[in-house]
Amino acid sequence: MAIGRAFYHASGRGKGHRACYEAGMAELLHIPYSPWSEKARWALDLSGLAHTRRRYQPLLGELELRVVLRRPVGVVSVPLFRDGATVLSDSFDIARHAAQHGAAALFPKGREAEVARYNALSERGLAAGRVLALSRMLASEQALLEMVPKALRKRLGKLALPIAAFGVRRTLRKYAPNAAALAEHERTLNEVLDGLRRDLAASDAKPAALLGAFSYADVAMAQVLAFVSPPARLPVGKASRATFLDKTLAERHADLIAWRDALYEAHRGPTEHA
Ligand SMILES: N[C@@H](CCC(=O)N[C@@H](CS)C(=O)NCC(=O)O)C(=O)O
């Protein structure tokens, strides 16, 4: 698939991105290693919608997010997309916006409800996967340290580890009040993947596509596999990558990982993370 890459990336740091945003350039605030951010990036990359990208740092960036969203309490999350008066704080809305304004036919006409249903299923699988991955992360000092930006890690010294662990526990509480029920989350993730396999079996596209031809349904469902075996190109540290890996489910769903990799090969094209 030909990919229009009309967007311009500023350095993503310091004055560069600010100058760009002030000049009216749309901006994506995102977490490079997060599958939710990857959903939005994939759609934006395919759409060719011009924008800059900036890395979001959990905890440290939250105040800005609350101000932009005018949400002093409650859950705020990234990806966040801003374009003038348009403020979108859910990957699905960002993808739809990208598809409407860009070249990508990710939401086939008449099948929007099916795409939305697959996105909801993807959210269910991702939510379960996040609990499992973050729980593994809490047991890995190296992975926790990778969550702290390098420059800050140096300045924090011995405090870097407890602060990172605090951040991860907080994320777990924020998104999963029942984080302790690991077996249940594992069952949910497995169930979502079994369903994905069943649905893909009906496709004769190559690689298989949930709605017959490649669409956002595939983008969303492919992300669930980030918490089974993360895509090679997801920019995540070595130790964190190991915590994203669910060995049991990765073995059981090796065929789906191969599908995801083929999908990336065929439809992802290059990306930049900022
Ligand atoms: N439904 C939302 C979920 C986004 C989400 O869960 N984002 C998490 C990714 S781990 C996040 O923002 N984490 C950082 C934080 O909560 O501070 C979407 O699709 O955009």
The ligand as an SDF file (V2000), in Angstrom:
LIG
                    3D

 20 19  0  0  0  0  0  0  0  0999 V2000
   -9.2350    4.2840   25.3090 N   0  0  0  0  0  0  0  0  0  0  0  0
   -8.0590    5.1150   25.3980 C   0  0  0  0  0  0  0  0  0  0  0  0
   -7.0570    4.4590   26.3510 C   0  0  0  0  0  0  0  0  0  0  0  0
   -5.7100    5.1180   26.3570 C   0  0  0  0  0  0  0  0  0  0  0  0
   -4.7990    4.6110   27.4610 C   0  0  0  0  0  0  0  0  0  0  0  0
   -5.1300    3.6460   28.1770 O   0  0  0  0  0  0  0  0  0  0  0  0
   -3.6290    5.2730   27.5810 N   0  0  0  0  0  0  0  0  0  0  0  0
   -2.6730    4.9000   28.5780 C   0  0  0  0  0  0  0  0  0  0  0  0
   -1.5910    4.0620   27.9190 C   0  0  0  0  0  0  0  0  0  0  0  0
   -0.7330    3.0450   29.0580 S   0  0  0  0  0  0  0  0  0  0  0  0
   -2.0490    6.1480   29.2050 C   0  0  0  0  0  0  0  0  0  0  0  0
   -2.3460    7.2640   28.8130 O   0  0  0  0  0  0  0  0  0  0  0  0
   -1.1600    5.9510   30.1720 N   0  0  0  0  0  0  0  0  0  0  0  0
   -0.4570    7.0020   30.8240 C   0  0  0  0  0  0  0  0  0  0  0  0
   -1.1630    7.5420   32.0140 C   0  0  0  0  0  0  0  0  0  0  0  0
   -2.2850    7.1080   32.3170 O   0  0  0  0  0  0  0  0  0  0  0  0
   -0.5880    8.4250   32.6630 O   0  0  0  0  0  0  0  0  0  0  0  0
   -7.4780    5.2580   23.9890 C   0  0  0  0  0  0  0  0  0  0  0  0
   -7.6660    4.3450   23.1880 O   0  0  0  0  0  0  0  0  0  0  0  0
   -6.8890    6.3130   23.6740 O   0  0  0  0  0  0  0  0  0  0  0  0
  1  2  1  0
  2  3  1  0
  2 18  1  0
  3  4  1  0
  4  5  1  0
  5  6  2  0
  5  7  1  0
  7  8  1  0
  8  9  1  0
  8 11  1  0
  9 10  1  0
 11 12  2  0
 11 13  1  0
 13 14  1  0
 14 15  1  0
 15 16  2  0
 15 17  1  0
 18 19  2  0
 18 20  1  0
M  END
$$$$
